[in-house]
């Protein structure tokens, strides 16, 4: 080809809104969207569908968790009930002995027999509670500990080593494992000047 021959190139813009020769008499077709926007709308629709699926799955799992919690609570309640029944089974014979002691005391004037019967019943009851895991708080002569004992008075002491130590137990305390059932009521040693 020579320089004088020119190559004629015709450029045609195929965008629908640019073409004035369309059927609308020169107006752009606004209902038709560019491809990029269509892709974004499709992605949005897919995302919305997935989101709805995830929300439904989440709600289902939450319902399953609620059912599991309810079953677990029911199981815990049942276990507590069984443990309590076991403890009461240990205590019922002591109650029977108390009933026998009261009936025996009504028909007799022998106070010594009554004291002996009540003492035996007390021992049986304490033994039953011990079998259930309860133990008495032993704090006499120990450093006063407000976590297991309640100070209801002071006892004057003359020796420095008895200062702030439990001098007298007025009412024993009880523990069930590591749980304090009742604190001991005690008098605590207080050094007197003299």
C-alpha positions in Angstrom: 0.0 0.0 0.0 1.1 3.4 -0.8 1.1 6.4 1.4 -1.5 8.0 -0.7 -3.9 5.2 -0.1 -5.6 5.8 3.1 -7.1 3.1 5.1 -10.5 4.2 6.2 -11.6 2.9 9.5 -15.1 3.2 10.7 -15.7 3.2 14.4 -19.1 2.1 15.5 -20.2 2.7 19.1 -22.3 -0.2 20.0 -23.5 1.1 23.4 -27.3 1.0 23.3 -27.8 4.5 24.8 -25.4 6.1 22.2 -27.0 4.6 19.1 -29.6 7.1 17.9 -30.9 4.8 15.2 -32.7 2.5 17.6 -36.4 1.8 17.7 -37.2 4.5 20.3 -36.5 7.3 17.9 -33.3 8.4 19.5 -34.1 7.9 23.1 -31.9 5.6 25.1 -33.3 2.4 26.5 -33.1 2.9 30.2 -34.5 -0.5 31.1 -31.4 -2.2 29.8 -28.5 -2.1 32.3 -24.8 -2.4 31.6 -23.3 -5.8 32.2 -21.3 -4.8 35.3 -24.4 -3.6 37.1 -26.2 -6.8 36.2 -23.3 -8.8 37.7 -23.5 -6.8 40.9 -27.2 -7.4 41.1 -26.7 -11.1 40.6 -24.0 -11.2 43.3 -26.3 -9.2 45.6 -29.2 -11.7 45.0 -26.8 -14.6 45.7 -25.5 -12.9 48.9 -29.1 -12.3 50.1 -30.0 -15.9 49.5 -26.9 -17.1 51.5 -27.6 -14.6 54.2 -31.1 -15.9 54.6 -29.8 -19.5 54.7 -27.2 -18.5 57.4 -29.9 -16.8 59.5 -32.2 -19.8 59.2 -29.3 -22.1 60.2 -28.4 -19.8 63.1 -32.0 -19.8 64.4 -32.1 -23.6 64.1 -28.9 -23.9 66.1 -30.1 -21.5 68.8 -33.3 -23.6 69.1 -31.2 -26.7 69.5 -29.0 -25.0 72.1 -32.1 -23.9 74.0 -33.4 -27.5 73.9 -30.0 -28.8 75.1 -30.0 -26.3 78.0 -33.5 -27.4 79.0 -32.5 -31.1 78.9 -29.3 -30.3 80.9 -31.2 -28.3 83.5 -33.7 -31.2 83.8 -30.9 -33.6 84.3 -29.2 -31.5 86.9 -32.5 -31.1 88.8 -33.0 -34.8 88.7 -29.5 -35.5 90.0 -30.1 -33.0 92.9 -33.3 -34.7 93.7 -31.6 -38.1 93.8 -28.8 -36.8 96.0 -31.4 -35.2 98.3 -33.4 -38.4 98.5 -30.2 -40.3 99.3 -29.4 -37.9 102.2 -32.9 -38.1 103.5 -32.8 -41.9 103.5 -29.8 -41.6 105.8 -31.7 -39.2 108.2 -35.1 -40.9 108.4 -33.9 -43.6 110.9 -32.8 -40.8 113.3 -36.2 -39.3 113.0 -37.7 -42.7 113.8 -35.5 -42.9 116.9 -36.6 -39.5 118.0 -40.2 -40.5 117.7 -39.5 -43.7 119.8 -37.7 -41.5 122.4 -40.7 -39.1 122.7 -43.2 -42.1 122.9 -41.0 -43.7 125.5 -40.7 -40.5 127.6 -44.5 -40.1 127.7 -44.9 -43.5 129.3 -42.0 -43.3 131.7 -40.6 -40.9 134.4 -37.0 -42.1 133.9 -35.2 -39.0 132.6 -31.9 -40.8 132.3 -33.4 -43.2 129.7 -34.8 -40.2 127.8 -31.4 -38.5 127.8 -29.7 -41.7 126.7 -32.2 -42.2 123.9 -31.9 -38.6 122.6 -28.1 -38.8 122.8 -28.1 -42.0 120.7 -30.4 -40.3 118.2 -28.2 -37.2 118.0 -25.2 -39.5 117.4 -27.1 -41.4 114.7 -28.2 -38.1 113.0 -24.7 -36.7 113.1 -23.4 -40.0 111.6 -26.0 -39.9 108.9 -25.0 -36.3 108.0 -21.3 -37.3 108.0 -22.1 -40.1 105.6 -23.7 -37.5 103.3 -20.5 -35.5 103.3 -21.2 -33.0 106.0 -18.5 -32.3 108.6 -18.3 -30.1 111.7 -16.1 -27.0 111.5 -13.2 -27.6 114.0 -12.0 -24.1 114.9 -11.4 -24.3 118.7 -8.0 -22.9 119.5 -7.4 -21.9 115.9 -6.9 -18.4 114.5 -10.3 -16.7 114.1 -11.4 -17.1 110.4 -14.6 -15.1 109.5 -15.0 -17.3 106.4 -16.1 -20.2 108.6 -17.0 -18.7 112.0 -19.1 -15.8 113.3 -17.7 -14.0 116.4 -20.6 -13.4 118.8 -18.4 -12.3 121.8 -14.9 -11.9 123.1 -13.2 -13.9 125.8 -10.5 -12.1 127.8 -7.2 -13.8 127.7 -3.9 -13.1 129.4 -1.5 -14.8 127.1 -0.4 -13.2 123.8 -0.6 -16.5 121.8 -4.3 -16.8 122.5 -5.0 -13.3 121.1 -7.5 -13.5 118.1 -7.9 -17.3 118.5 -11.2 -19.1 119.0 -11.6 -19.4 122.8 -15.0 -21.0 122.9 -17.4 -22.6 120.4 -21.0 -21.7 121.3 -22.6 -23.4 118.3 -20.8 -25.7 115.9 -20.6 -24.8 112.2 -20.9 -27.3 109.4 -19.5 -27.7 105.9 -20.5 -29.9 103.0 -17.4 -30.4 101.0 -16.0 -26.9 100.4 -19.4 -25.3 100.9 -20.2 -23.6 104.3 -23.6 -24.8 105.5 -23.5 -22.8 108.7 -20.7 -20.8 110.3 -19.7 -21.7 113.8 -20.7 -19.2 116.5 -17.7 -18.5 118.7 -16.1 -16.3 121.3 -12.7 -14.9 120.2 -9.8 -14.3 122.6 -8.9 -10.7 123.4 -5.7 -9.8 125.3 -6.4 -7.9 128.5 -4.1 -5.3 129.8 -2.9 -6.1 133.2 
